[in-house]
Amino acid sequence: MTVLTRRNFQTSEIKKMVNPNPTILRQLEELEILLSDLNLYDEVKELFGSPYCQLVYKKDGEEIFVIGLNKSNSYFKLSGYKWDPTPFLKLPIQKEFSIEKTLSWKLSDLEMVEPSKLENAVKESINNSKDLVQLMRYILVVISAYVSKASFLNEDANKLKSLVLEHFWKGEINVISELSEQSKLSKRDHFNAFIIKWQEQLQYKCTIDTHYFSNEMDIDRLQLMNLIKTIQVYFNQSVNKYIHSIKNLWFDADLIQDEEKFYEKVKEIRSKILIAQEYLNDMEVLLNEEESERERQVEGSRSAESQNDSEPNTLSQFLYEQAGNSTPFLNKEDIFTGNPTLVINEDILDKLAGSISNGNKNKKEYSNLIRIIFNKSLTKGFTVREIVRTFFISKYDNESERKDFEQRYDVKRLFVKSVLENVFEILMDKLKELNIIKEELSVIQSKQQKKMSFNLNFQIYDKY
């Protein structure tokens, strides 16, 4: 633990090694003194790295903020939702949201701000209350920022403006009317509905200036869905922790003895839980809307491909045209007598996984999941869902597999398991929809379990 003074940065090894330019040096020294005066930290750790070295400031073992720097650049990271990001939204600095150990905002270009304005923003941002309402407001800022920055949500609006101007100068009012109807079907309508509703519910509004959000926040549909799912998991965990903490009421002797205060407190707790559950439900609706939009796009591209496809009997067409009950489900005993050796044909499995994923990043997960189900059901002709789930998730205990997953899904290590569990459920639903597998409740080893079988009509195997 670093010996604390008001000038830890000034005496740090990082400062000596990096020797930043005078502007950055002066600014970071002033920033640290301010944070010290506000009693925001009791521990400082130095982390050497590239392209930035970091000073990590903690309070009671919890990371509160980070200063990152190199020779010519620096940033200030606010760790956790204890910080209200709203005051910083007003400043002409670059902002970027990230999920590492926790929810965080990284602020860059601090030299563009007058020291007094940065100081006021820091003071306004400090919020010692880490309740559910504060977290909901924080998440609302995050979603609003991504919605404003995501090109795929805004490209239609820009095209629409150009078309309206074009037809206006031509005097084609009827066409403008038609375009107006189209605008009601905007890709971002459901996001706007969520944002407007919760700005009113939480009595919280913030100014979003797209220009000052990092280009790293311009993400595609699938990345945005995965981000919201990760935040949803984080929020759900926070709600559960809050509910669990309620038991502390029974140890508050003064509160229990005052019946009126006790019931008032219970009413407040119930109100927070209900609004949090409604928030979670609305986030789920948001995800469902985006999933539906993504499926519509996939269907559209699939139709276009089928019109231009000169090979009508491709695996992709077989999957999507013959899937469901129209594809006979064949068990091992339906095809073979005895106990033949079946080995996965990796090329065919790769084509199957690619067709189901339709080029999305989850192709590898489909391949892993199908391989596990197929191999685990070889002996008895079936396996158990919980066994499959365990083997699927443990596949990513391998460091290289986990890092590959983190990169493809843009998820931090802390949330890998929760995202994997969500991916598992989504993939399983798709495999059942396509009739590649089927599940049924059955008593196995004296308890009711989900028995899972692979449809051998999907011939991903070679027989030996």
Secondary structure, DSSP 8 states (H G I E B T S, - for coil): -----TTTTTT-HHHHHH---HHHHHHHHHHHHHHHHTT--SEEEEE--SS-EEEEEEETTEEEEEEEE-SS-EEEEEESTTB--HHHHTSSSEEEEEESSSEEEEEE-GGGS-HHHHHHHHHHHB-----HHHHHHHHHHHHHHHHHH-HHHHHHHHHHHHHHHHHHHTT-HHHHHHHHHHHTT-TTHHHHHHHHHHHHHTT------GGGB-GGG---HHHHHHHHHHHHHHHHHHHHHHHHHGGGGGG-HHHHH-HHHHHHHHHHHHHHHHHHHHHHHHHHHHHHHHHHHHHHHHHHHHHHHHHH-S-TT-HHHHHHHH-GGGS----HHHH-SS---EEE-HHHHHHHHHHHHTTSTTHHHHHHHHHHHHHHTTTTS-EEHHHHHHHHHHGGGSHHHHHHHHHHHT--GGGHHHHHHHHHHHHHHHHHHTTSEEEEEEEETTEEEEEEEE-TTS--EEE-
